[in-house]
Amino acid sequence: MNVNEVIANRAGVALGGVKGSGRVHPNDHVNKGQSSNDVFPSAVQVALALGTVRELLPEMRALAEALFALAEQAFDAVKTGRTHLMDAMPVTLGQEMGGWATQVRLGIERLQSSLPRIQALTLGGTAVGTGINAHPEFGSRVATVLAQTTGVPFTTKADYFEGLSSLDATVEISGQLKVIAVSLMKIANDLRWMNSGPLTGLAEIALPSLQPGSSIMPGKVNPVIPEAVAMVAAQVIGNDATITIAGQSGNFQLNVMLPVAAYNLLQSIALLSNAAVVLADKAIAGFSVNVERMEAQLGRNPILVTALNPVIGYEKGAATAKKAYAEGRLIKEVAREMTGLPDEELDRLLDPVQLTRGGIHK
């Protein structure tokens, strides 16, 4: 109503009147064919769609491209795979980062698949969804103008009663943002683990040094970008919980909790947009790979014996791995003693690069 009054006053002055003259009426003229029950949700939908299309999606695409490029660059760098945070069979750094890139790409696809529902505006449903006091083409004409102005394909709701009484499209797109947040949390945690050290951690990579990490421990540098991204992810996941509660709180022809859903969803879009930028530019683009460290860790990994299973069987393989671990020796040395296989055959069966390509090695 306040916006209508401001517009009415400005229009009245423009027509030669004075403020408060009532020459242009806020209800009879400005508000004609509209209700706050359809205008406000439509304004929120426009803001959400524009924020997603113009801010979040471009930054997510840039992050995916950075990850795919790095995965290709590091394709042949072999490292120890880990499950349950324990040593497992080898993978390449490229395979690992390619997995991250695919997570981001699928997040983009999921988000795009939800956009048509958020771009279908409730405008024209007026007070309760019947369209009372509005021209039958009001909503569709406005949607057409918005689409032409913004380049975003806005439409109108097929069912105004659903559009006014529920926040299902809002809850849906929030859920897609939560999936993206979960993916970014996983990537951030992997980066933190891989960067851990520099002496007593994994130290597979070195993230860019952006700032001093401790006011008391000289020389300490912390992985601040992955940590910031993890906090963004936590906030977005929390926002989704709020939006879910708001979405389930509608009664009959209106959901009065749209403001809190809109606030949290717009914040999530802004946070994820910024997180994608800094992750791509300040972490992914600048870290270095410690190939020697990865090779040394891989050479001591007793789980490589898994590749010998088709030749020596599981039981002897387990005994070989335990002995290598207990004595701190290379798996190849212990396997030579316990299996009698020649070095040439062991080199072939335990070739880390070949082990990253799957299949049965005999």
URKAUR-V763123 format. One record per run of one state. SS is the DSSP state (H for helix, E for strand, C for the rest). FROM is the first residue (numbers start at 1). TO is the last residue. If there is no record, write none. Layout:
BEGIN
((SS:FROM:TO) (SS:FROM:TO))
END
This chain:
BEGIN
((C:1:1) (H:2:14) (C:15:25) (H:26:30) (C:31:35) (H:36:73) (C:74:77) (E:78:83) (C:84:85) (E:86:92) (H:93:118) (C:119:119) (E:120:121) (C:122:137) (H:138:150) (C:151:154) (E:155:156) (C:157:159) (H:160:165) (C:166:167) (H:168:195) (C:196:204) (E:205:206) (C:207:223) (H:224:247) (C:248:250) (E:251:251) (C:252:253) (E:254:254) (C:255:257) (H:258:284) (C:285:287) (E:288:289) (C:290:290) (H:291:299) (C:300:301) (H:302:312) (C:313:313) (H:314:327) (C:328:330) (H:331:339) (C:340:342) (H:343:349) (C:350:351) (H:352:355) (C:356:362))
END
